[in-house]
Amino acid sequence: MRLRPAVVETLASLGVVAAADDAPEQLRERLNERYLEAVRALKQRQQAGEIPLRDYARHVQSLKERYAVLGLPVSLWLENTSTSGA
């Protein structure tokens, strides 16, 4: 099973480097951990006064958009390796 190149690029841009022996489920779990860390950091910034409460939802939405690949089933992370004979 090979990951789609776009997924590999997205994971790398978010700090998750895919090794050849990583299962897609493992990568998703690592990415989810990074996402939760980012959410916690964002909340801490809001509580510390760095982000006004009125702007917090916008920051959360931006974070969700950056991690949109988490919303895809892992099966869609994979390249279609089936071949069709003609």
N, C-alpha and C positions, 0 to 999 in steps of 0.2 A: 504494500500500500504506500503510495506516494502522496504527499500533501500537494495541494495546488500551489503554484508559485506565488500567487497573490496572498495566500494564507501564510506561507513562509515569510514573506516580506512584512506582512502585518504583525505577525508574532515577533519578528526581530525588531520592528520599530517600537514595540511595547516592552522590549527587554527579555523576550523569551526566545532563546536560540534552540532550534530543533536539531537534535542529533539523529543520526540514521536509525538508531535503535529505540527512539522514543515512540511510544504508542500515541496516537492522536488524543486519546482520553487523558493521558499523562500531561500532554501539552496543554489541553484545555484546563486541567486542574491547576497547573502552574500559572496560566494566564488569569484564571479566576482569582487566585491568591494575590496576584499583582493588582488586579482590579479592586479587590477588597482593601488592600493597603492604600491605594490611591483614594478610595472613598473615605477611609479613616483620616488620611492626611488632609483631605479637603474639609472634612468636618472640624478637625482641629484648627485649621486656618480660619474657618468661620467663627469658631468659638473664641479664638484669640483676637478677633476683630480685624483680621486681614481682609476678610471678605464680608461685606455687608449682607445681612440676612436677605434683603430684597434682591440681591444678585446671586444668592446661593443656588437657586433652582437652575439658573442659566449655566453655572459651572458644573452642576451635576449632569445636566443634559449634554454638555460638551464631553464630559467624561464617558457617558454612555455611548455617544457617537464614536469616540475613539476606540472603544472596546466592543463595537458592534458585532465583531466576529463571534463573540460569546453567545449571541442570540441565534446563531446558526447551528443546526444539528451537526455533530462531528462528521457524519457521513458526507456532508457537503464540503468539508475541508479536504476531502480526498479527490484525487484526479480520477476520472473515469478511465479505467484500464481495460474495459471490455472492448474487444475488437469485433467489427462486423464484417463478415465475409460477403463478397459480392459475386 
